[in-house]
Amino acid sequence: MKNGTKSFLRITFLVFIWGSWWWSLNQPLSPVINLSVIVGGVLLTYPLAWLAGKNLRRHPTMEHAVRTTTFVHIGLGFTFGVPIVRAVSTYNDWTGWVIPIPPVLGLGLVIVSGAAFLLTVINLALKGSGAPFYIVLSQKLAADWMYAWTRNPMALTVLALFLSLGIWFQSTLFLIWVIFDFAPAYVFFAKVFEEKELEIRFGPSYKEYKARTPMFWPRKPDRL
């Protein structure tokens, strides 16, 4: 497939995903159906990651890994993207127990965690020549700066951002969703699929990086 065709398809899929988010944002769903989308949508990440990881283990080639990763990221646009949009836009409908923490504290945490997330995006762009989601798959292994402390700084900053949003919203149910639904699904995806595709695409350099860098919990690099 020519590069021009690939770029066209990539943009088309991206527009389609964003369109689904916009559609989801404006749908007046009942509380039961809304929560089903928010919780159940994330749960679909498990079979997606498992099947894709199994597929990679059967065909561990660079070309296949790139193609599979592209389609998996498209799938995540629905299993993660739509539930996140619904959760953030409808939290007032399912706030549940109110957290007795001043919203201004949560807002401050949102600003800090949001800035940290942007730093990981910049880090990936400069050191990995890539971008989040499947906009541009990383061309090089990002192993410096924030990625020297943990293999998943973007995941950590996203989780921190969502937890901060829950505190800002003063919503215990939102925090429960992040901790017990979204976070485990993300960890499963990273462990079952993402690590395997990175191992295929970057070979021994990723194995070496994986051996010296923790998966999630940050640790000071030995070389600093």
N, C-alpha and C positions, 0 to 999 in steps of 0.2 A: 504494500500500500504506500502510495506516494506521501511525502511530508505534507503537501498542501491538503490532501484528502484527510489525513490524520488530524491536522489542525482544525479543519472544518467540522469533523465529527466531534472533536473534543469541545469546541465552542458550542456546538449544537446540544450536546449532552449537558454542558454546564448551564446553558440557558434553560433547558428543560427542568433541571434540578431546581434552579432558582425560581422558576415558574411554579413548581410544586410547593416550594416554601411560601410563596406569595399566596397561592391558593389555600394552603393550610392556615395561613395567618388570618384569612378572612372567612373561614367557615364557622357558622354558629352551631357547634355541636353540643349535645347534651353533656352534663358533667360525667356521666358514666362512659359514654363513647369517647369523650375527650381524654379521660384518664386511661382508657384502653389504648388509645393511640400513643399517648405519652409513655406508658409503661410497656405495652406490648410491642410497639415499634422498636424500642431499644432491644428487646429480647430476641428479635429477628437477627440481630448481629451475631448471635451464637452460631446458628446454622450457616450463615453466610461465611463467617471466618473459618469454621470447621471444614466446610466443603471446599473452599478455596485453598486452604492449607493442604488438604488431602490431594487436591489437584496438582499443587506445586510439587509435592513429594513424588508424584508419579511422573511428572515432566519437569525436572529441575534444570531448565535451560534459561538463559538470559532473555531471549525473545519471549518465551512463554511467561516468564515472571513479570515482564513489563506489561504484556497484554492483560494478564490476570489481575495485576494490581490496578490497572486502569478501570477495569470493570468492577472490581471490589470497591474502589473508591466511589464509583457511581452509586453502588448499592448503599454505601454508608451515607450518601446524600439523603437517602430515604430512611434508613434504620436509625441514624443519629440525627440527621438534619431536621426532618419533620417533627419528631418528638421534642427536640430542643426548641424549635420555633413555637410549638404549641405550649410547652411548659413555661417559657418566658412570657408569652403574650397572654396567657390565661391564668396565671398564678393567683389572681384575685378570686377566681372561682373555686379554688381548692386550697386556700391558705391554711386551713386547719388550725392547730395550736399556734398562737402568736408567740414568737421569741421575744422575751423582754430585754432586747438590746436596742439601743438608739439607732434608728435607720442611718444617721449620719456616719456612724462607725462602719456600717456595712458599705455605704457609698465610698468611704475612704479605701476600704479593702478592695472594692471593685476597681477603683482607679489604679491602685498599686498592682493588683493581679493582671488587669488589662494591659498595663504598661509592660509587665513581665512577659505576657504572651506576645506582644508586639516585638519585644527583643528577641524571642525565640524565632519568630518569623524572619527577622532581619538576619539572625545568626544562620538559619537554614539557607537563606538566599545568598549570603556572602560566602559561606563555607561549603555548602552543598549544591549550590547552583540550582535550587529547587524552590518550591512553594507549597504551602499546606494544601491538603485535599489532593485532587489529581490535576490541578491546574498545570503544574510542571513537576514531574517526578524528579527527585534529586539526581543529579548527574555525578556527584562526588559524595563520598562518605563524610558527613559532618561530624567531626570528632573533637572540635576545639570550642573554646569559650564555654557557653552553657552546656554544650554537649559533652564536654570533658568531665563534668560533674555527674551527669546522669544520661542514660541513653534516651530518655523520654522527657526532656524538659518541656516540650509543647503540651504533652498530656498532663503533666503536673500543673502547669500554669492554667490550662483550661479547667481542670478540676478545681483549682484554687479560685478561679473566676466564678464558676458556678456556685461554689460554696459561699463566696462573698455575695453573690446575687441573692441567695437564700436568706442570708443575714440582713441584707438591705430590704428584701421583701418582708422580713420578719415571719417567714413561713417555715414551720417545722416540716411540713409535708414535702416542700420543695427540697429541703436538705436531705430528707429520707430518700427521696427519689434519686438525688445525686449520689449518695453514699451506697445505697443498696441495689440500685438498678443501673444507672449510667456507668459508675466507676468500675464495677466488676465486669461489665460487658466490654469496656475499653481495655481492661487488663487482659481479658481472654483474647480479644482481637490482636493485641500486641504480641502476646505469647504464642498463639497458635498460627497466626498468619504473617504478621509484619516482620517478625524476626527471621522467619524462613525466607521470605522474599528478599530481604536485605542481605541475607547470607548468600543467596544465589546471585544477586546483582553485584555484590562487592567482594565476595569470596573470602580469602584468608584475612584481608584487612579488617573485615567486619568481625570475624571470629576473634582476632586479636583485640579489637576494640571492645567486644562483648566481654572478654575475659577480664579486662582491667577496669571496666566501668559498670557501676550498678544499674539495674534495669530501671528503677524508679527513684528510690531514696537517694538524694544527692550525697556524694562523698568527695572530699577534696582530692584532686588528682595528685598522684605521686610526683609528677614533674613540676608542680607549682612550688 
